């Protein structure tokens, strides 16, 4: 038998209900962004300029995904929050056009590639937290620019960021596993 129920994100809907839900998500995303624009980053709100576009040298840098993942994982380990991608720390609305250009302007390919990479940083043990409801991604438009908001709930246990790249004293990149938590407006490494 045919049903009129379908899934968007992690929510089930009857036919006709989706547009109200998507509208409310867009409005919520804009409210959270405006809270940042009228204040600063907080324990529950962090912004990132891009997934892979380095605004300093105007080139692609796939390691920037680790910075977005770091913020998401810290929120997962600290009870939840929101990470908005496409906004600079100095409150410029950048959008994600540059990121999208690296995938021949294919939005789905860009988002799926970045999400799959970030999810893989969790390692197999914790990947189900990403797909199981701890992380929901919402696309929205603000100031004619397309942005992404990750709505994050706390994970049932600390998640580990696998292979996080850092430079050693010789300037060489080393990868190690890290646990991130929120400390006010920043993500810091958890140390027992």
Secondary structure by P-SEA (a helix, b strand, c coil): ccccccccccccccccaaaaaaaaaaaaaaaaaaaaaaccccccbbbbcccccccccccccccaaaaaaaaaaaaaacccbbbbccccccccccccaaaaaaacccaaaaaaaaaaaaaaaaccccaaaaaaccbbbbbbccccbbbbbbbcccccccccccbbbbbccccbbbbbbbbbbbcccbbbbbcc
